[in-house]
Amino acid sequence: MSRERCFEDENRIVDAAISLICETGYEHFSTRHLASRLGISPMTLYNYFSNKEEMVKVTIAAAHEKVLRYLQDQLKPHFESATENPLRAYIEMGRALLRYSKECPKMYAVVFIMNLQLPIDESRLIELYKYGSKKIEQRLMERSILGELHQRIYLFEILASALVRNIHNKNGPTDDATFETNLRIAYETLLKPFEKYIM
């Protein structure tokens, strides 16, 4: 089997595994169900992965990458806009995360809530953070506030993630209007005061 074909087949397996986890949840994921979905024998899966744990590890890493790509695609227009304040992209980050949690609730739980203790490559997350930071720094007029601004962005990201997690877990108000109000309060408190420093 050629290397290209092997890579293609592995990607097909991983995509099917992500789809299966999105539908049934991690706790119901099995190689038997995955093989059935792909129309192959369960043993065929082990031509590509040494065991179920490796398959799950690769699948979760791929799902993590897809979420980060999704968030980056959602944020890019806001960071790239010459007329919009790039700090407002963080409001869109919260909204995008909420949309993802509703579109793929089971995969959201696997990537953001469950502690599977699988090593995830954090380099793409760091890249996304640096991309946003770079866009803000390019338009920042007052460099002396940079450290405090980074702390405020970090706090905002934690709050936005917590708001999405609460809705996902059905803790407290779970309607979109309350989420939007809380997201705005977090923005007004933490980031809006810094808008005046952005040209």
C-alpha positions as CSV (number, residue, x, y, z in Angstrom):
1,M,0.0,0.0,0.0
2,S,1.4,3.4,-1.0
3,R,2.2,6.0,1.7
4,E,-0.4,8.4,0.1
5,R,-3.1,5.7,0.2
6,C,-2.3,4.8,3.8
7,F,-2.5,8.5,4.8
8,E,-5.8,8.9,2.9
9,D,-7.2,5.8,4.6
10,E,-6.0,6.9,8.1
11,N,-7.7,10.3,7.5
12,R,-10.9,8.6,6.5
13,I,-10.8,6.5,9.6
14,V,-10.2,9.5,11.9
15,D,-13.0,11.5,10.2
16,A,-15.4,8.6,10.7
17,A,-14.3,8.3,14.3
18,I,-14.9,12.0,14.9
19,S,-18.3,11.7,13.4
20,L,-19.1,8.7,15.5
21,I,-18.0,10.4,18.7
22,C,-20.0,13.5,17.8
23,E,-23.1,11.3,17.4
24,T,-22.8,8.8,20.2
25,G,-20.2,10.3,22.6
26,Y,-16.8,9.0,23.7
27,E,-18.2,6.6,26.3
28,H,-20.0,4.7,23.5
29,F,-17.2,4.7,21.0
30,S,-16.0,1.3,19.9
31,T,-13.8,0.0,17.1
32,R,-16.6,-2.4,16.2
33,H,-19.0,0.5,15.5
34,L,-16.3,2.4,13.7
35,A,-15.4,-0.5,11.4
36,S,-19.1,-1.1,10.7
37,R,-19.5,2.6,9.7
38,L,-16.6,2.3,7.4
39,G,-17.7,-1.0,6.0
40,I,-14.5,-2.8,7.0
41,S,-13.5,-5.5,9.4
42,P,-12.5,-4.3,12.9
43,M,-9.1,-5.9,12.4
44,T,-8.4,-3.7,9.4
45,L,-8.3,-0.7,11.7
46,Y,-5.2,-2.2,13.3
47,N,-3.3,-1.9,10.0
48,Y,-3.3,1.8,10.7
49,F,-3.3,2.0,14.5
50,S,-1.5,-0.2,17.0
51,N,-4.5,-0.2,19.4
52,K,-7.7,1.5,20.4
53,E,-5.9,4.0,22.6
54,E,-3.7,5.2,19.8
55,M,-6.8,5.5,17.5
56,V,-8.6,7.6,20.2
57,K,-5.5,9.8,20.8
58,V,-5.1,10.5,17.1
59,T,-8.9,11.2,16.7
60,I,-9.0,13.6,19.7
61,A,-5.9,15.4,18.4
62,A,-7.6,15.8,15.0
63,A,-10.8,17.0,16.6
64,H,-8.9,19.5,18.7
65,E,-7.2,20.7,15.4
66,K,-10.6,21.1,13.7
67,V,-12.0,23.1,16.6
68,L,-9.0,25.5,16.5
69,R,-9.3,25.8,12.7
70,Y,-13.0,26.6,13.1
71,L,-12.3,29.3,15.8
72,Q,-9.5,30.8,13.7
73,D,-11.8,31.0,10.6
74,Q,-14.5,32.7,12.8
75,L,-12.1,35.2,14.3
76,K,-10.0,36.1,11.2
77,P,-12.5,38.6,9.7
78,H,-12.6,40.4,13.0
79,F,-8.9,40.6,13.5
80,E,-8.2,41.5,9.9
81,S,-10.8,44.3,9.6
82,A,-9.3,47.7,9.3
83,T,-12.4,49.4,10.7
84,E,-13.4,47.1,13.6
85,N,-11.6,47.1,16.9
86,P,-9.7,43.8,17.1
87,L,-10.6,43.4,20.8
88,R,-14.2,42.7,19.7
89,A,-13.0,39.5,18.1
90,Y,-13.0,38.0,21.6
91,I,-16.7,38.4,21.8
92,E,-17.0,36.5,18.5
93,M,-14.7,33.8,20.0
94,G,-17.2,33.3,22.8
95,R,-20.1,33.1,20.3
96,A,-18.1,30.7,18.1
97,L,-17.4,28.4,21.0
98,L,-21.0,28.4,22.0
99,R,-22.1,27.6,18.4
100,Y,-19.6,24.7,18.3
101,S,-20.8,23.4,21.6
102,K,-24.3,23.3,20.2
103,E,-23.4,21.9,16.8
104,C,-21.1,19.1,18.2
105,P,-22.0,18.8,21.9
106,K,-20.4,15.4,22.3
107,M,-17.1,16.3,20.7
108,Y,-17.1,19.6,22.6
109,A,-17.3,17.6,25.8
110,V,-14.4,15.4,24.7
111,V,-12.2,18.3,23.6
112,F,-13.0,20.8,26.3
113,I,-14.6,19.1,29.4
114,M,-13.5,15.5,29.7
115,N,-10.1,14.9,31.3
116,L,-8.9,12.1,29.1
117,Q,-5.2,12.8,30.0
118,L,-4.2,12.5,26.3
119,P,-1.3,14.7,25.2
120,I,-2.6,17.4,22.9
121,D,-0.3,19.4,20.7
122,E,-0.8,22.9,22.2
123,S,1.2,24.6,19.4
124,R,-1.9,25.4,17.3
125,L,-3.6,26.9,20.3
126,I,-0.5,29.0,21.0
127,E,-0.4,29.9,17.3
128,L,-4.0,31.1,17.5
129,Y,-3.3,33.1,20.6
130,K,-0.2,34.7,19.1
131,Y,-2.1,35.5,15.9
132,G,-4.7,37.5,17.9
133,S,-2.1,39.1,20.1
134,K,0.0,40.2,17.0
135,K,-3.1,41.8,15.4
136,I,-3.8,43.7,18.5
137,E,-0.2,44.8,19.1
138,Q,0.0,46.1,15.6
139,R,-2.7,48.6,16.3
140,L,-1.9,49.3,19.9
141,M,-0.9,53.0,20.5
142,E,0.2,52.6,24.1
143,R,2.8,49.8,24.6
144,S,2.9,50.3,28.4
145,I,-0.5,48.7,28.9
146,L,0.4,45.5,26.9
147,G,1.0,43.3,30.0
148,E,-2.3,44.3,31.6
149,L,-4.2,43.9,28.3
150,H,-2.9,40.4,27.9
151,Q,-4.1,39.5,31.5
152,R,-7.5,41.0,30.7
153,I,-7.8,39.0,27.5
154,Y,-6.8,35.8,29.3
155,L,-9.5,36.5,32.0
156,F,-12.1,37.2,29.3
157,E,-11.2,33.9,27.5
158,I,-11.6,32.0,30.8
159,L,-15.0,33.7,31.5
160,A,-16.3,33.1,28.0
161,S,-15.2,29.4,28.2
162,A,-16.9,29.0,31.6
163,L,-20.1,30.6,30.2
164,V,-20.2,28.1,27.3
165,R,-19.3,25.2,29.6
166,N,-22.2,26.1,32.0
167,I,-24.7,26.1,29.1
168,H,-23.3,22.8,27.8
169,N,-23.6,21.3,31.3
170,K,-27.0,23.0,31.9
171,N,-25.8,24.8,35.0
172,G,-27.7,28.0,35.6
173,P,-29.3,30.0,32.7
174,T,-28.9,28.2,29.4
175,D,-30.6,30.5,27.0
176,D,-28.7,32.5,24.3
177,A,-29.9,35.9,25.5
178,T,-28.5,35.4,29.0
179,F,-25.2,34.1,27.5
180,E,-25.0,37.2,25.2
181,T,-25.7,39.5,28.2
182,N,-23.0,37.8,30.3
183,L,-20.5,37.9,27.4
184,R,-21.2,41.6,26.9
185,I,-20.8,42.3,30.7
186,A,-17.4,40.4,30.6
187,Y,-16.3,42.4,27.6
188,E,-17.5,45.8,29.0
189,T,-15.7,45.1,32.2
190,L,-12.4,43.6,31.0
191,L,-11.7,44.7,27.5
192,K,-13.8,47.7,26.5
193,P,-11.7,50.1,28.6
194,F,-8.7,49.2,26.4
195,E,-10.5,50.1,23.1
196,K,-9.3,53.7,23.4
197,Y,-5.7,52.4,23.0
198,I,-6.3,50.7,19.7
199,M,-6.0,52.8,16.5
